[in-house]
Amino acid sequence: MNPSIAKKERIISLDIIRGIALFGIMLINIPAYQVVMEGDILPVNSGMNHYVDMLIHILVEKKFFSIFSFLFGIGFYIFTSRAQQRGDKPRWRFVRRLLSLLVLGIIHAIIFWGSILAAYAVIGFLLLPFYRVQISTIKKWLAGFTCVYLIALIMALVIPTMASSMASIGNDTVLVYIMFLAGFLVAKADWPRQIGRLQKQVRWIQIVTLPIVIGFSVWIWIAKQQGVDSVELIISLGTIPTVLFYLATMFLLLENKNIVQLLQPVARVGQMALTNYVAQSFIALAIMSLMGIKFASSSQTVLIASVIFIIQILFSVLWIKFFKMGPLEKVWRLMTYGRKNSTTNRKGAKS
């Protein structure tokens, strides 16, 4: 591994992870783009589709929107700390940013009911109390939230009659908030810029979580094969250790400058995450309409997601050659700062 990469490249590494997360999110969202009506007959996954579906459940489901949420938490700290450095009001500015995201999310939800943008905006308000809190205090709160979440899942799994009562604690909203807070903590502690120095600790995260990830993978596989009703609970329970393993692995790999250089195009996708996330729903619906697909099978999902990702890589690389940010990022910035204080979109223009 190369020494810790420079500050500018570290931001690129976060964009790479964000781009990868967008691809993973697509694998879950594409089947949901088409609304299922009562009485519709869903196709049964068999043959190759069966195994692809199993792999998506084991390796992808809940993991990549969790990584995306983790990066949102990092972005919260970066945004507010930069606002403070400029002499701005960081909390108020972030509130305006969240309100802007809420508006964009509501508009997107009209088109795609499963959009996470509005939910992110609402949950994001719960980060505000932690802005000036010490790192040690954030660690305690994060540990507390995580323990309560995992205990709720275990109780729902062990005592099925308690599943409904535990649903309000062990749900995806709580998971998103845990990831928000984890990302905020990591950014506040400045760990992403110190991966080179912290390689030993990050490798220990890999070593500890790998057998857990393998164990949950086998458990999910068996549960899916047997048609166990609690498979979603098992997936949820295994999400946090799997995300820790994924993040540790990606951060270590992105200490290698050659890998960072190779994945530069993916970084452009992550740099325009809002634009690309929203665009995915439109492109997927267009592709499925052209192909006459009503309900995408698992194999079709992977194929469509791969095609969209290639399109978005090409578009993002080309766009960033001429502009500093994506089109929706520009709109979001205008809504956050107003036209007077917003940075001009075209590259080379002054703030």
DRENSE-607625 format. One record per residue (C-alpha): residue in three letters; chain; z, x, y. Coordinates in Angstrom, 3 decimals, decimal comma. Layout:
// DRENSE-607625
(ALA A (Z X Y)) ...
// end
This chain:
// DRENSE-607625
(MET A (0,000 0,000 0,000)) (ASN A (-0,748 1,110 3,533)) (PRO A (2,010 1,368 6,147)) (SER A (2,921 -1,814 7,981)) (ILE A (-0,161 -3,097 9,746)) (ALA A (-0,376 -3,271 13,506)) (LYS A (0,775 -6,216 15,614)) (LYS A (-2,747 -7,508 16,234)) (GLU A (-3,613 -7,284 12,532)) (ARG A (-0,342 -8,983 11,582)) (ILE A (-1,465 -12,082 13,473)) (ILE A (-4,726 -11,877 11,542)) (SER A (-2,772 -11,750 8,286)) (LEU A (-1,021 -14,989 9,215)) (ASP A (-4,417 -16,542 9,980)) (ILE A (-5,643 -15,440 6,545)) (ILE A (-2,713 -17,146 4,834)) (ARG A (-3,322 -20,245 6,964)) (GLY A (-6,990 -20,246 5,943)) (ILE A (-6,066 -19,977 2,258)) (ALA A (-3,571 -22,824 2,702)) (LEU A (-6,327 -25,007 4,195)) (PHE A (-8,413 -24,498 1,059)) (GLY A (-5,467 -25,463 -1,150)) (ILE A (-4,792 -28,575 0,930)) (MET A (-8,411 -29,650 0,427)) (LEU A (-7,979 -29,621 -3,346)) (ILE A (-5,316 -32,304 -2,959)) (ASN A (-6,866 -34,264 -0,080)) (ILE A (-10,442 -34,682 -1,274)) (PRO A (-9,599 -37,281 -3,980)) (ALA A (-7,548 -39,126 -1,345)) (TYR A (-10,358 -39,356 1,222)) (GLN A (-11,742 -42,396 -0,582)) (VAL A (-9,326 -45,331 -0,323)) (VAL A (-8,389 -46,845 -3,683)) (MET A (-8,439 -50,644 -3,591)) (GLU A (-6,528 -52,944 -5,926)) (GLY A (-8,618 -53,584 -9,016)) (ASP A (-10,598 -50,338 -8,726)) (ILE A (-11,006 -48,532 -12,042)) (LEU A (-10,183 -44,846 -11,661)) (PRO A (-12,067 -42,322 -13,825)) (VAL A (-10,084 -40,680 -16,635)) (ASN A (-9,996 -36,891 -16,517)) (SER A (-11,271 -35,552 -19,810)) (GLY A (-12,782 -32,317 -21,089)) (MET A (-13,073 -29,695 -18,351)) (ASN A (-11,785 -32,141 -15,724)) (HIS A (-8,544 -32,500 -17,678)) (TYR A (-7,813 -28,772 -17,552)) (VAL A (-8,870 -28,411 -13,904)) (ASP A (-6,599 -31,338 -13,037)) (MET A (-3,725 -29,657 -14,883)) (LEU A (-4,240 -26,400 -12,992)) (ILE A (-4,330 -28,197 -9,644)) (HIS A (-1,036 -29,917 -10,457)) (ILE A (0,571 -26,666 -11,605)) (LEU A (-0,767 -24,195 -9,034)) (VAL A (-1,692 -26,250 -5,969)) (GLU A (0,076 -29,594 -5,567)) (LYS A (2,750 -29,474 -2,815)) (LYS A (2,472 -25,678 -2,619)) (PHE A (-0,176 -25,235 0,028)) (PHE A (0,917 -27,913 2,463)) (SER A (4,335 -26,238 2,146)) (ILE A (2,796 -22,884 3,100)) (PHE A (0,985 -24,611 5,967)) (SER A (4,338 -26,045 7,063)) (PHE A (5,966 -22,609 6,855)) (LEU A (3,274 -21,237 9,167)) (PHE A (3,858 -24,141 11,565)) (GLY A (7,466 -22,992 11,830)) (ILE A (6,313 -19,460 12,613)) (GLY A (3,952 -20,878 15,215)) (PHE A (6,810 -22,816 16,832)) (TYR A (8,772 -19,635 17,450)) (ILE A (5,738 -17,687 18,669)) (PHE A (4,739 -20,500 21,045)) (THR A (8,202 -21,034 22,535)) (SER A (9,034 -17,323 22,849)) (ARG A (5,750 -16,669 24,664)) (ALA A (6,420 -19,642 26,950)) (GLN A (9,808 -18,180 27,779)) (GLN A (8,305 -14,753 28,495)) (ARG A (5,934 -16,392 30,987)) (GLY A (8,868 -18,023 32,759)) (ASP A (7,848 -21,447 31,457)) (LYS A (10,236 -24,070 30,075)) (PRO A (9,830 -23,434 26,328)) (ARG A (11,473 -26,601 25,008)) (TRP A (9,708 -28,928 27,402)) (ARG A (6,388 -27,207 26,782)) (PHE A (6,822 -27,546 23,043)) (VAL A (7,751 -31,224 23,397)) (ARG A (4,489 -31,752 25,259)) (ARG A (2,647 -29,818 22,552)) (LEU A (4,188 -32,018 19,858)) (LEU A (3,364 -35,205 21,758)) (SER A (-0,231 -34,001 22,082)) (LEU A (-0,354 -33,311 18,344)) (LEU A (1,071 -36,774 17,694)) (VAL A (-1,771 -38,376 19,663)) (LEU A (-4,379 -36,301 17,809)) (GLY A (-2,662 -37,107 14,522)) (ILE A (-2,694 -40,851 15,137)) (ILE A (-6,415 -40,716 15,956)) (HIS A (-7,092 -38,704 12,781)) (ALA A (-4,952 -41,088 10,689)) (ILE A (-7,262 -43,948 11,686)) (ILE A (-10,029 -42,051 9,897)) (PHE A (-7,967 -40,481 7,094)) (TRP A (-4,715 -42,288 6,251)) (GLY A (-3,292 -39,180 4,555)) (SER A (-3,427 -36,995 7,685)) (ILE A (-0,294 -34,850 8,082)) (LEU A (-0,705 -34,179 11,814)) (ALA A (1,352 -37,114 13,130)) (ALA A (4,101 -36,420 10,593)) (TYR A (4,144 -32,740 11,601)) (ALA A (4,551 -33,748 15,238)) (VAL A (7,490 -36,053 14,520)) (ILE A (9,256 -33,623 12,166)) (GLY A (8,615 -30,801 14,624)) (PHE A (11,053 -32,348 17,110)) (LEU A (13,840 -31,491 14,656)) (LEU A (13,192 -27,782 15,234)) (LEU A (14,131 -27,980 18,903)) (PRO A (17,930 -27,791 18,356)) (PHE A (17,466 -24,438 16,595)) (TYR A (15,557 -22,707 19,387)) (ARG A (18,540 -20,780 20,788)) (VAL A (20,619 -20,717 17,600)) (GLN A (21,509 -17,347 16,040)) (ILE A (19,678 -16,181 12,928)) (SER A (22,841 -16,248 10,814)) (THR A (23,434 -19,890 11,742)) (ILE A (19,834 -20,848 10,940)) (LYS A (20,227 -19,195 7,524)) (LYS A (23,261 -21,350 6,770)) (TRP A (21,526 -24,558 7,824)) (LEU A (18,403 -23,638 5,858)) (ALA A (20,470 -22,877 2,754)) (GLY A (22,325 -26,162 3,162)) (PHE A (19,178 -28,274 3,560)) (THR A (17,532 -26,517 0,598)) (CYS A (20,550 -27,019 -1,675)) (VAL A (20,820 -30,714 -0,809)) (TYR A (17,073 -31,167 -1,396)) (LEU A (17,126 -29,418 -4,786)) (ILE A (20,305 -31,197 -5,920)) (ALA A (18,727 -34,558 -5,044)) (LEU A (15,679 -33,691 -7,160)) (ILE A (17,831 -32,522 -10,088)) (MET A (19,953 -35,675 -9,972)) (ALA A (16,831 -37,882 -9,867)) (LEU A (15,437 -35,937 -12,819)) (VAL A (18,608 -35,935 -14,931)) (ILE A (19,742 -39,462 -14,026)) (PRO A (16,560 -41,586 -13,699)) (THR A (18,546 -44,579 -12,445)) (MET A (19,390 -42,552 -9,319)) (ALA A (15,751 -41,663 -8,579)) (SER A (15,306 -44,403 -5,973)) (SER A (18,547 -43,560 -4,162)) (MET A (17,674 -39,839 -4,127)) (ALA A (14,138 -40,478 -2,837)) (SER A (15,242 -40,372 0,802)) (ILE A (16,601 -36,829 0,321)) (GLY A (14,243 -35,278 -2,204)) (ASN A (10,966 -36,303 -0,556)) (ASP A (8,083 -34,381 0,991)) (THR A (9,306 -34,978 4,554)) (VAL A (12,486 -33,015 3,810)) (LEU A (10,408 -30,312 2,101)) (VAL A (8,188 -30,002 5,190)) (TYR A (11,241 -29,640 7,423)) (ILE A (12,728 -26,971 5,148)) (MET A (9,473 -25,041 5,394)) (PHE A (9,351 -25,512 9,178)) (LEU A (12,852 -24,079 9,480)) (ALA A (12,102 -21,236 7,039)) (GLY A (9,034 -20,227 9,052)) (PHE A (11,007 -20,390 12,297)) (LEU A (13,741 -18,199 10,796)) (VAL A (11,254 -15,638 9,494)) (ALA A (9,508 -15,414 12,880)) (LYS A (12,773 -15,220 14,843)) (ALA A (13,952 -12,385 12,580)) (ASP A (10,533 -10,737 13,121)) (TRP A (10,130 -10,170 9,370)) (PRO A (6,327 -10,698 9,265)) (ARG A (5,871 -7,572 11,402)) (GLN A (8,164 -5,547 9,123)) (ILE A (6,695 -6,188 5,675)) (GLY A (6,031 -2,456 5,251)) (ARG A (9,712 -1,677 5,781)) (LEU A (10,845 -4,671 3,717)) (GLN A (8,500 -4,117 0,768)) (LYS A (11,354 -3,519 -1,664)) (GLN A (13,057 -6,800 -0,750)) (VAL A (9,766 -8,718 -0,840)) (ARG A (8,985 -7,284 -4,283)) (TRP A (12,379 -8,470 -5,473)) (ILE A (11,417 -11,969 -4,354)) (GLN A (8,315 -11,627 -6,525)) (ILE A (10,289 -10,353 -9,512)) (VAL A (12,916 -13,088 -9,292)) (THR A (10,531 -15,989 -8,678)) (LEU A (7,768 -15,025 -11,153)) (PRO A (9,641 -16,095 -14,331)) (ILE A (10,746 -19,284 -12,541)) (VAL A (7,133 -20,027 -11,601)) (ILE A (5,998 -19,394 -15,192)) (GLY A (8,772 -21,625 -16,528)) (PHE A (7,882 -24,499 -14,225)) (SER A (4,168 -24,060 -14,987)) (VAL A (4,842 -24,487 -18,709)) (TRP A (7,178 -27,418 -18,022)) (ILE A (4,610 -29,200 -15,857)) (TRP A (1,873 -28,573 -18,442)) (ILE A (3,970 -30,087 -21,244)) (ALA A (5,105 -33,000 -19,060)) (LYS A (1,513 -33,790 -18,064)) (GLN A (0,323 -33,589 -21,678)) (GLN A (3,066 -35,965 -22,773)) (GLY A (2,550 -38,328 -19,841)) (VAL A (6,129 -37,982 -18,639)) (ASP A (6,876 -40,236 -15,648)) (SER A (8,990 -37,587 -13,907)) (VAL A (6,199 -35,023 -13,610)) (GLU A (6,113 -35,371 -9,805)) (LEU A (9,835 -34,572 -9,652)) (ILE A (9,267 -31,470 -11,790)) (ILE A (6,434 -30,371 -9,476)) (SER A (8,669 -30,888 -6,435)) (LEU A (11,528 -28,952 -8,017)) (GLY A (9,264 -25,988 -8,709)) (THR A (7,585 -25,964 -5,302)) (ILE A (10,020 -23,790 -3,316)) (PRO A (10,187 -20,888 -5,817)) (THR A (6,404 -21,044 -6,237)) (VAL A (5,856 -20,951 -2,472)) (LEU A (8,226 -17,970 -2,216)) (PHE A (6,210 -16,170 -4,898)) (TYR A (2,878 -17,009 -3,231)) (LEU A (4,049 -15,902 0,213)) (ALA A (5,638 -12,685 -1,056)) (THR A (2,451 -11,830 -2,935)) (MET A (0,148 -12,599 -0,008)) (PHE A (2,265 -10,719 2,530)) (LEU A (2,324 -7,646 0,291)) (LEU A (-1,411 -7,798 -0,385)) (LEU A (-2,111 -8,140 3,328)) (GLU A (-0,337 -4,858 3,982)) (ASN A (-3,547 -3,330 2,652)) (LYS A (-5,991 -2,939 5,553)) (ASN A (-9,006 -3,079 3,225)) (ILE A (-7,953 -6,509 1,965)) (VAL A (-7,330 -7,674 5,530)) (GLN A (-10,808 -6,485 6,514)) (LEU A (-12,374 -8,214 3,509)) (LEU A (-10,655 -11,496 4,356)) (GLN A (-11,449 -11,451 8,070)) (PRO A (-13,813 -14,456 7,692)) (VAL A (-10,970 -16,463 6,097)) (ALA A (-8,793 -15,506 9,084)) (ARG A (-11,320 -17,202 11,366)) (VAL A (-10,863 -20,429 9,405)) (GLY A (-7,103 -20,110 9,855)) (GLN A (-7,508 -19,296 13,531)) (MET A (-9,203 -22,680 13,958)) (ALA A (-6,823 -24,489 11,592)) (LEU A (-6,590 -27,758 13,533)) (THR A (-10,358 -28,059 13,954)) (ASN A (-11,026 -27,175 10,333)) (TYR A (-8,297 -29,440 8,949)) (VAL A (-9,702 -32,464 10,777)) (ALA A (-13,313 -31,492 10,018)) (GLN A (-12,591 -31,316 6,284)) (SER A (-12,189 -35,088 6,073)) (PHE A (-15,513 -35,747 7,810)) (ILE A (-17,475 -33,175 5,811)) (ALA A (-15,974 -34,283 2,491)) (LEU A (-16,739 -37,942 3,151)) (ALA A (-20,294 -37,024 4,147)) (ILE A (-20,834 -34,948 0,989)) (MET A (-19,373 -37,644 -1,286)) (SER A (-21,500 -40,291 0,425)) (LEU A (-24,672 -38,228 -0,008)) (MET A (-23,830 -37,520 -3,665)) (GLY A (-22,852 -41,144 -4,325)) (ILE A (-19,341 -40,162 -5,446)) (LYS A (-16,811 -42,970 -5,145)) (PHE A (-13,894 -41,138 -6,752)) (ALA A (-14,125 -37,362 -7,014)) (SER A (-13,215 -35,867 -10,377)) (SER A (-11,190 -32,652 -10,509)) (SER A (-14,291 -30,508 -11,088)) (GLN A (-16,143 -32,261 -8,274)) (THR A (-13,102 -31,734 -6,043)) (VAL A (-13,157 -27,976 -6,612)) (LEU A (-16,931 -27,868 -6,028)) (ILE A (-16,775 -29,946 -2,828)) (ALA A (-13,803 -27,956 -1,528)) (SER A (-15,634 -24,663 -2,182)) (VAL A (-18,765 -25,875 -0,371)) (ILE A (-16,726 -27,097 2,608)) (PHE A (-14,782 -23,850 2,780)) (ILE A (-17,976 -21,787 2,830)) (ILE A (-19,357 -24,026 5,589)) (GLN A (-16,150 -23,625 7,568)) (ILE A (-16,110 -19,855 7,136)) (LEU A (-19,654 -19,600 8,492)) (PHE A (-18,960 -22,026 11,341)) (SER A (-15,636 -20,420 12,297)) (VAL A (-17,018 -16,864 12,316)) (LEU A (-19,931 -17,974 14,482)) (TRP A (-17,766 -20,044 16,842)) (ILE A (-15,230 -17,265 17,436)) (LYS A (-18,066 -14,926 18,426)) (PHE A (-18,576 -17,049 21,535)) (PHE A (-15,258 -18,822 22,132)) (LYS A (-11,593 -17,840 22,101)) (MET A (-10,409 -20,909 20,181)) (GLY A (-11,731 -23,841 18,201)) (PRO A (-12,834 -27,066 19,929)) (LEU A (-9,782 -29,095 18,888)) (GLU A (-7,515 -26,147 19,657)) (LYS A (-8,989 -26,223 23,153)) (VAL A (-8,315 -29,964 23,457)) (TRP A (-4,766 -29,448 22,186)) (ARG A (-4,215 -26,684 24,722)) (LEU A (-5,539 -28,846 27,561)) (MET A (-3,199 -31,644 26,520)) (THR A (-0,290 -29,191 26,362)) (TYR A (-0,839 -27,348 29,651)) (GLY A (-3,228 -29,476 31,654)) (ARG A (-6,574 -28,275 32,997)) (LYS A (-5,072 -26,196 35,813)) (ASN A (-3,061 -23,876 33,559)) (SER A (-5,233 -23,952 30,458)) (THR A (-7,023 -20,798 29,430)) (THR A (-10,790 -21,027 29,739)) (ASN A (-12,295 -21,467 26,284)) (ARG A (-15,220 -19,095 26,632)) (LYS A (-14,568 -15,518 25,533)) (GLY A (-14,022 -13,000 28,244)) (ALA A (-12,922 -15,589 30,800)) (LYS A (-9,686 -14,990 32,636)) (SER A (-6,597 -17,155 32,242)) 
// end
